[in-house]
């Protein structure tokens, strides 16, 4: 058995996961408290409504369901007080970046070493394995990196020291995931201090939505006044919180001086709070990269997402 290990990079870097919520279940609250920078939020009532209202970035739950609004973390037999190290078993799947982020946060909050570990089966696979680790380590440079020459992902788990907590991605179609999970998506490995399984989800519009105050305008505003206050290429028009239209800067300059916003505004367009952030990116082009309105399930304007011609506004702590 051979290893290619890399020490952590000596560089300060945040590993925040944003706002964390939890549902009832064994181990959910203690894990949520370790993952959140502040008090974790207990979910009560409608799960989707609560996540949107409280602007949740990560959910700790007792099991995976069809709910995929936010990234989800599920504990399996963990005893956080006994953990002396945390390892993320990472592969090429979509959940590995989240596994790395969770390990970075847990290592920091527990005050224990954190590690990114992967497997390569042949010498030809070693460069790809190193690239995989390097890519994740750029965001979490405090974590050690280890590539293990093994014929099985399960043998990698067997190298963990006692009291090591394992973090792995949810079942998927990759070779790495098939090694760790069996029929019915059951974990085949027994990590020394339990396991945490993570499942990523697209970033949603509500998570990046900003307060529309100071950007949205009313339909009865005179065009002469709109010329003075509108600084974007397009802005939402709202009445008592309801989105009623879109006003473009080009329409302002072409309108008669005695016109009002209602005379020249277009029909409203928006993304809903729960839509993936990519939907806002697509709408931004239509709005000439002006603020994209975000509405709730009733059509009420709850926020805006700012965009520029180069890139969209992004949360610096967003999960990759």
Helices and strands as residue ranges (DSSP letters): E 3-6, E 20-22, H 28-35, E 41-42, H 47-53, E 58-61, E 71-76, G 80-82, E 85-89, H 96-110, E 113-120, H 123-139, E 144-149, H 153-158, E 164-169, H 175-180, E 181-182, G 183-185, E 186-187, E 195-199, H 205-208, H 223-229, E 234-239, E 242-248, H 249-254, H 261-264, E 271-272, H 277-286, E 292-295, E 301-305
